[in-house]
Amino acid sequence: MLYKKFIPCIYLYKGDAVKGFSDSTIIDTNPVALAKYYSDNNADELIVYDMSDSDAEHDEALDIIKTICSQAEIPVIGAGNVKRMEDIKKLLYAGCRKAALNYSKPGNVEITEEVSMKFGKDKIVACVSEADAIVRNEELLEQYVEEIILVKEKELKDAIHLSRFPLIASVPEVSLDKILELLSKDNICGISGYAINQNVKELLAIKSLCQNNNIPVNTFEPVIRWEEFKLNSDGHVTVVVQDYKTDEVLMVAYMNEEAYNMTLKTGKMTYYSRSREELWVKGDTSGHYQYVKSLTADCDKDTILARVSQIGAACHTGSHSCFFNEIMAKDYEESNPLKVFEQVFDVIKDRKLHPKEGSYTNYLFDKGIDKILKKLGEEATEIVIAAKNPNANEVKYEIADFLYHMMVLMAEKNVTWEEITTELAQR
């Protein structure tokens, strides 16, 4: 394991975050906001336990989990209410990085090989309540499971002794010395449970203490030291900030050494304000944080390109980007594939909201889902027929027609390109 992880958890029950498996006391009525709170405070991952009682509650929980996965800036492990492969698929398709099998249920043990072969070992986690279960299923766990979540603290001592697999230990409120002691164990890959939930605001300090005790933790370790940069006359480095999803340039700012180190330490973009002569964390006032995805120096090491996940607007005017005052522009055809898809999709969505007389798109929307599906099927058949023709242009034309009709279907079902590309990236 590259580093030891700090993993808060959300016990999701009837739309709320509750205290635990056996305590339904509500601690937060907004689980999505709670997930963002954990993410903002440098948690490494998040476990969401779905504790719903009925199918309707389970569907509601899946919608909440999907929103959590899209809003939190950390990987999510989905757990609870798994009875068959379809349930694992739903968790992964909701955006969870991994899905957990409850090894207290024999049926979950039985489908381990099947779901691992289908989705990959790296997607599967086993939740174990008894240390003996690790020994009983040793061969299965070794072949088909990435890591184990031990959900009962009283079994921890035996599990550490018996298991040679990576263990995430769920622990109650414990001393800092106990956390350090656990993380020093070779087979403990992370700490979860109440101990992390209650101390999440102290994670930076705890991680720093871990580093002082030679325990590897997840922090940004720079390849380039501050001393290696070529500073401007004020002792600063220029930072160009880019949206990691769209490649849009968002803003330009400056860093001094303290801002550089703080950015690396927290994972949030931190700058030096030349006018106020002080550090500022982007988003502390507006909530529009920038979460670091990568930092890259230019050839002269006097400028940093920061690729970030931008929350809200980057510009103080409310614009997503600071660059909106056009000086001049030549006509050109956009060739970035995703931008083209987005532009066409925006027109289709606009037709749905603002119908235009004579519009073929509105004709499809008016006829309804059956007509849209019929046309989509026809266009798919046209692709197959065109593919038999040695002229590749026909395939190109038919694929374009198919993609247009597919986007009409996407607009009808309220599916976005971001959801599609995210789904593809996770496969």
C-alpha angles and dihedrals in degrees: 000000000000095000143351115260134222108212122182117195138215120213102208116204126163092339096310135096108244132191100257151314093294099028117067094185106139113240097171133010091200109060092175092058089046090053090052090049090056091045093048090054096058102263111163099217139352131226117208115195113200105212097173120147103205138039090250091053090046091055089049090050091051090054090052091047090051090053091046090053092051095046104038118082093214134072115271127216111206117210139168136050094047113150104147143007091275090065092054089049092051092053093048093044089050086063103265113150089214137011126215131226116210104228091196085076114070090210091061091052090051095055095046096100093043096052093041092053090046101046104016133263091262089065097054128085127176121220108211127185098180127050091219089064088067091057094043092053099033097128093045093049093048094052103038113020129076098202143341130243111208104204099184117069094200089065093052099095093051092043092054089050096045104036128080090177127094108274130201105204118212106207136174124231105317137163122273089244089058091052091051090047092052094046090052089065112101095226097046106095097171150357123234139162134062093333091065097036091057096044102038093119088059096053095107091054092044091050090050090052090049090054090051087054093049093252109142113235135172110272132134108267110193122222089202118056120216090248089064095061122097103234127209122241090279093053094254138122121224115238122204110198121210132184105245093212101048103019088233113154105239108181148325123240141152138251133201122195094274093051090048093052093044091052090052092046099048104027089231121111109257122184141183115246108218093193095050094031093224143099119269130190108216106242101020090113102028101030088237097127125179113219114204118243097166142344119210129180122218124239094274094042092232097108133048124210108209117195108199145173101242118211110205119325125352094201124074088227090066094256117133089233131029089223106083105112102101115211099180138334138189123216111261139155116250109241101178101111097216092046090051090050090049093048093051091043091051090056091049092049090048091053089054092052097036110029117211122208112249093016114145088207091057089047088059093046091048092051091051140218097319092057092046091051092046091053091046090053091048092051091049089054090049089056091054092049093046091050089065090059115090090223106090092199092078091056089050092053094046094047089052090052090048093050091051092053090044089056090051087055090048091053091047091052095038094242117150132210089241090059091049095048091045090052091050092047091054094053 
